[in-house]
Amino acid sequence: MTAPKRRYLKPSVFWSIRQDFPRRLELLLAIASLTIPLLVWTALSYSGIVQEPFLPTPAKAAIAGVKMFLATDLQDNLIVDVLVSFARVFAGFLLAALIGVPVGIAMGTFQSMDSLLGKFVRTARYAPIASFVPLVIFWTGIGEVSKIVVVCLGIVFYNATMVADAVKFVPDETLNVAYTLGATRRDVLFKVIFPATLPNIIDALRVNIAGAWNFLVIAELVAAQNGLGFTIARSQRSLRTDNSIACILIICAIGLLTDIAFRQTFRILTPWAESKVS
C-alpha cells in the first residue's frame, strides 16, 4: 500500500498569509484602492447616470471646497469650520480617553471593578447616543459643552470595553512570574499590565477616533452655528451637494492624517509591537 501523496501549498505573493509583501505591489494596491472609487464617481457623475443635484462631478466638488476655503465671511469660511470641528473632536476624544482608559484597565485588572462597572459599561455602549443629543443639549445648553459631551459619550464606553478586553489577554503566567520576583500589586499594574496593554490602548484609541468624528457630525446637525457637520447639513438643505461632499472629503482627509499620526505614535512608544500595526 503506497503512502498518500503529500500536498504542498503553492507559493503565492498576493495571497501570502502574514509574510513579507513587496513594497511596490503594496503601493500599487493602495493607489488602486483610492483611484477606483474616484473613477466610479467620475463615471457616474459625468455620464449622467446620477443627476447633477444628487452627485456633482469631482471637479465641481473640488471647486466648491476651494471657494469655501477662500470665503471672506467667517461664518462661511471652511478653515473656521475645520478648526472648530477639530477642537470639538479633540476635546471630546481626550475626555473619553481620560475616562475610558483608566476604567478599562481597572475592569480588566480587578474582578471587583469588572463586577461593579462591567455590566453598565458593556450595556451602555449599545445605547443610541444620537437619541441623547436633545437631552444633552437640554442638560448642558447649546454651547460647546454639549458637542464635547456627545463626542465623549459616543466613544467612552467603547474605549473602556476594548481596553478591558486587552488587559485580560495579558497571560496569567506573566503576572505570576512578577509576583514570584517580589512585585507588589502596584508594580504588576504599572510595570507589567500597563506596558503590555499599551499597544492595544493606542490601537483602540486610533480606531475609536473615527467614531468621534461621526458623533461630532451628529451633534453639529442639531445645534451648531459652525463646523463641518453644520455646513454639511446646511448644504444638504439647499441641495448644494458639491459643498456637502467637499466637507465629507475633508473629514476623510483629516481622519487619514490622524490615523498616520497614531501609527507614528505607536511606532515611537511601542517599537516592540510595530509588526502589529495595521
ChimeraX attribute file (.defattr): number of C-alpha atoms within 10 A of each C-alpha:
attribute: neighborCount
match mode: 1-to-1
recipient: residues
	/A:1	3
	/A:2	4
	/A:3	5
	/A:4	6
	/A:5	6
	/A:6	5
	/A:7	6
	/A:8	6
	/A:9	5
	/A:10	5
	/A:11	8
	/A:12	8
	/A:13	11
	/A:14	10
	/A:15	9
	/A:16	10
	/A:17	9
	/A:18	7
	/A:19	8
	/A:20	8
	/A:21	13
	/A:22	11
	/A:23	9
	/A:24	9
	/A:25	12
	/A:26	12
	/A:27	11
	/A:28	11
	/A:29	12
	/A:30	11
	/A:31	11
	/A:32	12
	/A:33	11
	/A:34	10
	/A:35	12
	/A:36	11
	/A:37	11
	/A:38	13
	/A:39	12
	/A:40	10
	/A:41	17
	/A:42	16
	/A:43	14
	/A:44	17
	/A:45	19
	/A:46	15
	/A:47	11
	/A:48	12
	/A:49	10
	/A:50	14
	/A:51	13
	/A:52	15
	/A:53	11
	/A:54	13
	/A:55	21
	/A:56	23
	/A:57	20
	/A:58	18
	/A:59	11
	/A:60	17
	/A:61	21
	/A:62	17
	/A:63	15
	/A:64	20
	/A:65	22
	/A:66	14
	/A:67	15
	/A:68	20
	/A:69	16
	/A:70	14
	/A:71	14
	/A:72	10
	/A:73	10
	/A:74	13
	/A:75	14
	/A:76	17
	/A:77	19
	/A:78	25
	/A:79	17
	/A:80	17
	/A:81	23
	/A:82	20
	/A:83	13
	/A:84	16
	/A:85	23
	/A:86	18
	/A:87	15
	/A:88	25
	/A:89	26
	/A:90	18
	/A:91	19
	/A:92	29
	/A:93	27
	/A:94	18
	/A:95	18
	/A:96	27
	/A:97	23
	/A:98	13
	/A:99	16
	/A:100	25
	/A:101	24
	/A:102	15
	/A:103	24
	/A:104	28
	/A:105	26
	/A:106	21
	/A:107	25
	/A:108	25
	/A:109	20
	/A:110	12
	/A:111	12
	/A:112	12
	/A:113	15
	/A:114	19
	/A:115	11
	/A:116	12
	/A:117	16
	/A:118	21
	/A:119	10
	/A:120	12
	/A:121	21
	/A:122	14
	/A:123	10
	/A:124	16
	/A:125	18
	/A:126	11
	/A:127	13
	/A:128	10
	/A:129	18
	/A:130	16
	/A:131	10
	/A:132	15
	/A:133	22
	/A:134	16
	/A:135	12
	/A:136	19
	/A:137	20
	/A:138	11
	/A:139	11
	/A:140	14
	/A:141	14
	/A:142	17
	/A:143	12
	/A:144	16
	/A:145	16
	/A:146	25
	/A:147	29
	/A:148	25
	/A:149	23
	/A:150	25
	/A:151	30
	/A:152	27
	/A:153	22
	/A:154	29
	/A:155	26
	/A:156	28
	/A:157	26
	/A:158	25
	/A:159	27
	/A:160	30
	/A:161	22
	/A:162	21
	/A:163	28
	/A:164	26
	/A:165	17
	/A:166	21
	/A:167	22
	/A:168	15
	/A:169	12
	/A:170	17
	/A:171	11
	/A:172	10
	/A:173	9
	/A:174	14
	/A:175	17
	/A:176	13
	/A:177	12
	/A:178	17
	/A:179	14
	/A:180	10
	/A:181	9
	/A:182	11
	/A:183	16
	/A:184	11
	/A:185	13
	/A:186	10
	/A:187	14
	/A:188	20
	/A:189	17
	/A:190	11
	/A:191	13
	/A:192	17
	/A:193	23
	/A:194	18
	/A:195	15
	/A:196	20
	/A:197	19
	/A:198	18
	/A:199	22
	/A:200	22
	/A:201	25
	/A:202	19
	/A:203	19
	/A:204	20
	/A:205	25
	/A:206	19
	/A:207	16
	/A:208	20
	/A:209	24
	/A:210	19
	/A:211	18
	/A:212	25
	/A:213	26
	/A:214	15
	/A:215	27
	/A:216	26
	/A:217	23
	/A:218	21
	/A:219	27
	/A:220	23
	/A:221	20
	/A:222	17
	/A:223	18
	/A:224	18
	/A:225	14
	/A:226	21
	/A:227	27
	/A:228	29
	/A:229	28
	/A:230	24
	/A:231	25
	/A:232	22
	/A:233	18
	/A:234	17
	/A:235	17
	/A:236	16
	/A:237	11
	/A:238	8
	/A:239	13
	/A:240	19
	/A:241	22
	/A:242	26
	/A:243	25
	/A:244	24
	/A:245	22
	/A:246	23
	/A:247	26
	/A:248	16
	/A:249	15
	/A:250	16
	/A:251	21
	/A:252	14
	/A:253	12
	/A:254	15
	/A:255	16
	/A:256	13
	/A:257	12
	/A:258	15
	/A:259	18
	/A:260	13
	/A:261	12
	/A:262	18
	/A:263	17
	/A:264	15
	/A:265	14
	/A:266	23
	/A:267	16
	/A:268	11
	/A:269	14
	/A:270	16
	/A:271	12
	/A:272	11
	/A:273	14
	/A:274	15
	/A:275	9
	/A:276	11
	/A:277	13
	/A:278	6
